[in-house]
């Protein structure tokens, strides 16, 4: 959520940044925010003044009674009664203005960093890096949805029977490959200085608002209505919310946490080969990395997180590319996002496997996540997160790119976590 103070500090910069996101009537939106905030501040001032008058008149009543001035005391009592009526009305108006302001701010996305390219969608994203050589497969190579049937390692029909479409069942070497990849990603995160967290996979409404899934993405989340809990779409939500309403000191920073969770997404997209098999699921496994920094250090941290993701893809020997997302393709809460895609040789297309984002103060403002310096100065912190990595499309690329006549060759980096070298 944008800070009103930051909007006031440079209104034109905010307007131009939101225009990059192709939002209509930006000027009107920002004018409404500032107008409501003006009314809120004026109401708060009048409320404080009237409360001060009540306190002052209450003291004067006692002094008047000591002097025997009953009539003067009665007038002061009448004045206090009038003031209390005004205070009650002002408190009601203040609550209304605060609610209106918050609801309006919840609808406004983050302002993109100046380095973010303008654009409307995926076609306008900027390719930062691409692997030199893409794999070529022999004639007759199969896409992963045929390979999983051939080797009986993932069963979509059983998943549909148990839960519905988009909930696969991993079997035998398929299940072991999943476990090996989770352990590999977690160990690599630990080696990079991340502390492992095992969070709940359901969150309350406050947590959804804290990281920006609510009210923007409620339609994409599974909602347990009886308890008003949401199944998490990513471990970012519970791990970042560990720091909701928290004040961190210099000694606490930087925060570097990593966690494995299953992830749940109601919206699984359209029909077609591009979402077939493991390409898009309702439930999938992912290791997430989260960092919290002072503002001056967050973009260096973003590059560090990107380097970590790249190291994983290189160790898995997967061809990949790195994209800087344009303003029209970024997430609602992000100030800058890099996507990583692996190349699927059998499908002959790129598959997104990671997004690494800097949210600047957008989440921290919602979370009330602040830093207190040694001098006692308070400021909002910057939050960042990234997939390191999401498993389904990694599995798809490994299966397709590593297929041979004898079977699927397992990447060397995973062998310490498995008791087999090939799926056959």
N, C-alpha and C positions, 0 to 999 in steps of 0.2 A: 504494500500500500504506500502510495506517495505521501510524503510529509507536506502538510500545508505550508510550513515554514520554508521548505525547499522550493515549493511552487512560487511563493512570494519573492524568494531571493532572485529568481531569474525566470519570470513568467514566459518570456519569449522563447527561451531555450526549451522549456517544458512543452510549449505549444508546437514548436518545430520538431521536437523529438517524437511527439505523439502523432504528428502528421506523417512522419516516416512510417508509422504503423498503419497508415491509410484509414485513420479514424475520421469520421465525418463530424462536422460541427464542433471541432476541438475548442475553438475560441469560446463558444457558448458554454461548453462543458466546464472549462476552467473558470469562466466568469461566474458560473453558478456556485462552484466550490468556494471561491473567494467571497462572494456575496453572503452565502450561508455562514461562513466563518466570521465575517464582519458582524453579522447579527448575533452570532454566538458570543463573540467577545464583548459586544455592547451589553448584552443581557447579563453576562457574567459580571461586568463592571457594576451595573445597576444593582445586581443582587448583592454584591459585596458591600456596596455603599449603604444599601438599606439594612443589611445585617449589622453594619457598624453603627448606624443610627439607632437601631433597637438596643444594642449594648449600651450606647451612650445615654439614651433616654431612661433605660432601666436604672442606671446609677443616679440619674437626676431625680427619679421618683423617690428614692430613699432620702436624698438630701432635702427635697421639698417637704416630705413628711416630718423630718426632724425639725424643720423650721415651722411646722404647723400649717403649711400651705397646702391644704387638702385639695382646693380647687385646682391649683397648679399641677398637683400629682395626678388628678383625674384627667386633665388635658393631655398629660404625657402618656397616660394609659390608653386614651383614645388614639393618640398618635401611633403608639406601638401596635394597636389593633389594626390600624390602616396599613402600617408597614408590613405586618405579617401577612395580610391579604396580598399585598404587592409581591412579597417574597414567595409565597406559594405559587402565584401566577408565573413569576420569573423562573422558578425551579422547573415548572412544567414546560415552559417555553425553552429553557436551556436544554432539557432532556430531548425535546423534539428537534432542536437545531443540531445537537450532537449526533442524534440518530440519523437525521437526514444527511449530515455531512459524511458520516461513516459509510452509509449505504451508497452515496455517490462516489466516494473514493474507492470503494470495493469494485466499482465498475470500470475503473481506469487502469489500464495496464502499465507496466513499468516503462520508463523512458529508455530507449536504446542508447548504448554508448555511442560516442561520435564515430568510432571506427566501424560500426555495424553498417554494411551496405544497404542502400534503399532497395526495396523490391516488394513484390506482391505474393510470391510463393516459391516453391522448391526450385523452379527454373532460374531464379535470380540469386540463388546461393553462390558463394564464392569458393571455388576449389582452391584450397591452400596447399595440399600435397596429394600426390597419387603415386602408388607403387609403380616402379618402372615396368615390370613385366607382369602380365596377367596370365594365369594358367590356361593351358589348352588341354582338352580332354579327348581321348580317343573316340572314334565313332561308336555310337551306341551307348554313350554315357547317360546315366539316369539322373533325374531330379531327386531330391531327398525324399519326397513323398512316395516314390517307388522304391528307393533304397531301404527305407525303414520297414516296408512290407517284405522285401526280399530277405532281409536279415532278422526280421521279427524283433525289433528293438523298441518301437514306439507304436502304440495302437490307438488310433483315433476313434475307431468304432466302439471299443470298450469304454473310452472316455465319454462318448456320446450316450452310451447306455447308462452310465453311472450318473453323469451330471448334465451333459448336453454338448453341443458343438463348441470346439475351442478349448476343451479340457482333456489333453492327451494323457494316456497311461504309458509310462516308461517301463520297459521290461528288460531283464537280463543285462546284457552289456550296454543297452541304452540307459538304464537306470544307473549303472556304475559309471558311465561316462559323465552323466549329470553330476554325480557326487564328486567325481575327480575334478571336474572343472570348478565347482564351488570351492573345494579345498585349495585348488591352485590359485584361484583369484584371491581368496582370503589370505593365503600365505604370502602372496606377492604384495598385498596391501600392508600386511604386518611388516614385511621387509622395507616398505616405503615409509614406515613411521606411523601408520594408522593404528588406532586402538579398536579392537573388534567389539562390536555391540550386537546383542541379540534382542531386538525390540519386539513388542507386541505386533501382531499383523492386523489388528483392528485399532482404530483411533476414534476419539470422540469428536464432536463438532468443533470444539475450540481448536483442536489440533489441525483439522481441515482448513479452518480459517487462517491459522497461524502461518502455514506455508503456501497458502493461495489456491488450494484445490477447491475450496468453497469461497464464494458462491459460484466460481467460474466453471467447475468441472463436476458438479454433483451428478449430472446425467451419465457420467462415465464411471462412476464408482458404485460398487455393490453396497447397499444400505440395509443394515439390520434394523428395521424400523422399531421393533419392540424395545430395543435398548438404545436406539439412536446412535449406533456405532457404524463406522464405515470400514470395509476391507481396504487395506492400503493399496494404492496403485504403484507405489515404490517405497523403498525403505527410507528415502529422503524425508518422508512425512514424520514418522515416529522419531527418527534419529535427530532431526533438526529441532523437533518440539521438546526434546530433552532440555533445551535451553530457553523455553518460553518463560517469560517473567524472571529472567536470570540476569544478574550483573556480573560480568567477568572482569578480572584485573589483568595487569600485564603478565603476571605469573601464570595465568590460565591459558594464555594465547601463544601460538595458534592452537585451535581445536582441530584435530584430525581423527575422525571416526570412520569406521567401515563396518558394514553389516550385510549378511545374507538374509533374504526373505523371499518367500513366494510373493508374487505381485498379481493383482486382480484388476482387470479392465473390462467393464461391461460392453463398451463400444469396441467392436472388433473389425469395423470397416466394411468395405464393399465386397462383392463377389469378384472372382477372377483368379488367375494364376498368381498375381502379385501378392495375394493374401492367402494362398493355398498352403496346406501343410503347416510347417513351423513358422511361416512368415508372419503370421499374426494370430495371437491366442488370447483367450480370456484369462487364463492362468499361466504364469511362467515364473522361472527362477531368475534372480538377479542379485549380484553383489554391487552395493552402492557405496561410494565414498563421499564424505561430507567434510567440508572445512569451514571454519569461522575465523575471520581476520579483522584487523584494523583496516579502515578504508584504504590507506596508503599501500597496503601489502596485497590486496585481493587480486589484482590482475597478474602479479607475479605468481600467485598461488594457482590462478586459472591455467597458466602455461605449465606449471608443474603437474597439475592434474591431467592435462592433455598428454604430457610426456609419459605419464604413468599408463594411460590407456594405450598409447602407441607401443609401449614396451610389451604389454600383454599380447597385442596383435602380432608383433614381430616374433615373440617367443612361440606363439601358436602357428607361425609360418603362414599367416593368412594375408593375402593381398588386400590392401585397404586404401581408403582415401579420407582426407580430413577436409571438412567444409566449415566455413564461417557462415552461419545462417543470416539471411537478409532480414530486414525489419518486419516484413510481412509473414515470415515463416517461423519466427521465434515464439516461444511460449509466453503466456500472459505475464508471468512474473519475472522473466529474464531481462537482464540488461545486455548480455552478450552470451551467445551459445555457439559452441563448436559441436558438430556432429561427426561421428566416425562411421564409415560404411565398409563392409567387407564385400569382396567380389565373389559372387556365386557363379562358378564356371558352367554348371549344368543349366542354370536359368539364364545365364548371360546378362546379369543385372546386379546392381549394387543393393545391398541390404543394410539398413541402419542398425547398428548394434550398440551405440553409445551416444549420449548427449552430455556435454559438460558445460555447465552454466555458472555465471556470476550473477547473483540477484542484487548485488550492492545492498542498499538498506531496505529494499522493498519488503522482504520477509521479516527482517529484524524489526521494522516499525510495527508490523502486525503482532509479532511475538513479544514486543517490548524487551528485546535482547540488546543489552547495552554494555559498554565498556567504561570502567571508572579508572581514570589515570591516577598516578601517585599524587598528583596535585588536586585530585578530587573532581576533575572535569568529567562530565558524562557525555557520551556520544553513542549513536547507533553503530553496530558492527555490520560487516558485510558477510553474507552467507553464500556458500558455493556447494554444488553437488555434481556428481557425475556417475554414469553407469560404468562399472569396471569388473565384470561386464554383464550384459543381459545374455542369457544362455541360448534361447531358441534359434536365433539366426546364426549364432556362432556354430552351433551343432549342425545346422543346415549346410553351412559353408564347408565345415570339416568333412562331412559325409560326401558332399558333391565333389569338392576339389581333390580329396585324397582317395577317391575310388580307383581301384585297380581290378585286374581280372581275378586276383586272389581274394580281394576284400577291401575294407576301408583301413587305411594306414593311420594309426594314432600319432598325433604330433609328439615329438620327443619330450616336450615340456610337461606333458601329462603322464608320462610313463611311471614316474615315481609314485603316482597316486592310483595306479591301476595294476592288475595282475595279468594283463594281456596287452599285446602290441598291435593287434588287428581285430577288426570286427569281420567275422566270416561265418 
